[in-house]
Amino acid sequence: MITLWLLALFLVIAFQGSIRAFGTIPDITILMVYAYGIRNGELPGMTFGAAAGLLLDISSGNLIGPNLLGKAIAGFISGSLRRRVFQWNMLLNFILITAITAVDSTVVYLCLINFLNFPASFYTFINPIAFQSILTGALGFLISPLILRGLKEGLKTR
């Protein structure tokens, strides 16, 4: 099963940059990390998120670490939410995916500011992060039936 997830992850990373909506690229890898985390729990979610982040960092040709850290945190948060939320629905998925994308993007941006000395202004990073988070949350809302089905299957096996 993990082989299928990794294959899908490679495909998503390969084609993620070609998908644009309103001039913004939605973070499709975070949807995979979120879905894997709520299906399998904290540690597997964090591990899958770290692997996804490492692949993103390697494919970007930039500093290795920001995406690794951000996606690992996202995988851990989504995995820890799976037993704490009692009523899963599409709106909750939208809210959680939006929040997790915002956390991930903020971690990545703050790492890049600190380690690569990017120019830092609150408004230069808050607008793209907010828009990307909402766009990714909307995409997550559309695929929520798949995510919720995976959550139910994951809870049955544990």
N, C-alpha and C positions, 0 to 999 in steps of 0.2 A: 504494500500500500504506500509506503514512504517513497518508493521508486516513482509512482505516478505523481505524487505531490512534487517531487524534485523535478521531474520532466516538465510538469506544468509550470513550475517556477522558472525554469530556464526559458520556456517559451514566452512567459509573461515579461521577463526581463529583456528578452530580445525584441519584443514588439511594443513595449510600454511607451517608448518615446514617440512612436508614430500615431498614437491616439491623443487627439487634442479636442477639447471642448471649450469654446470661448477663450481661446488663447492659453489655456492652462492644461497641463498634463495631469490627469488623475493618478493617484498612487495605487495602482492595481496590486502591487506586491503587498501592500498593507492589508488588502482584502483577503489575500491568501493567508497571511500571517494571522489575521483575526479569525478566519474560519478554522485554521489548524489549531489555534489556541483554544477556542471554545469547544472544539471537538475532543481534544486530547489532554487539556490541562496545562498547568503553569510551566513545569519543566520542559515538556516536549514543545510547547508553544514558544517558550523562550529560546530553545535550541534551534527550532525551525526559523524563528525570526532572526537569530544571529547568523544562521547560514544564508538566509535571504539577503540580509544586510551586507554580509561579506561579499557575496556575489555582485551586489549592486556597487559596492566600493571598488571592487576589482574591475568591473566593466566600465566604471566612470573614469578610470585612469588617474584618479585624484588620491587624496589622503584616505588610507584604510582605517576605518574605525567609526566615523560618524553614523553611517547607515547601520553598521553592525550594532552599535549601542542603541540607536533609536528603534530598530526593528525588534531587538531582543526585549527591550522594555515593553513594546507594544504586544509582543507575544506573551509575555508574563502577565500583563494587565488583562488581556483577553482571556487567558487561561484561568486566572484567578476569579474572573467574573462568572464563569460557567455554573458554579454551584451556589453563588450568592444571589443570583437574580431568579426569581420564581416564575415570572410571567414574561416569556420572550415573545416579542412581536416585531413587526417590520419597523415601526416607529422607534422602538428601543434600539434596534440594530443601526438605524440612521444616526441616532444620537451618539451611540458608543463608537461607531466607526468614525464619525466626525471628530469626536474628542480624542480618540487614539491617533488619528492622522495628525491632529494639531500637536499632540505631545511628541510624536515621532519627528515631525518637521521642525519643531522648535529645538529639539535635542540636536538634530543634524545641523541646523543653522548656527546654534550656539557653539558647537564644536568647530565648525568652519570659521566662525568669527575669531575664536580663541587661538586656533592652531595655524590658520592660514592668513590671519590679519585681514579678513574681508572688511570693507567699510561697514560700520554698524550704525544703523538708524532704526528706531522703533518702527517707523512707518514703512521703511523699505522691506521689512520682513513680515510684518503683521498682515498686510493686505494679501500678498501671495499665499501665505499659510492659511489664512481664513478662507480664501476662495478655493484653494486646493482641497482643504478639509471638507468644505460643504459639497464640492463636486464629487469627491470620493465617497462621502456619506450618501449622496443621492444615488451613485452607482451601486453602493452597497444596499440601499433600499430596494433597488430593482432586482438584485440577485438574492434578497433575503430569503425567499423560499428554499433556495439551495443551502444557504447557511443554516437555516433553522432545521432542515432535514438532517444535515450533518451533525448538528448539536444533539438531536434526538438519538441518532445512531451512536454517537459518542457516549452519551449518558447511559445507554443500554449496556454497553460493553464494560462499564466500570462498576 
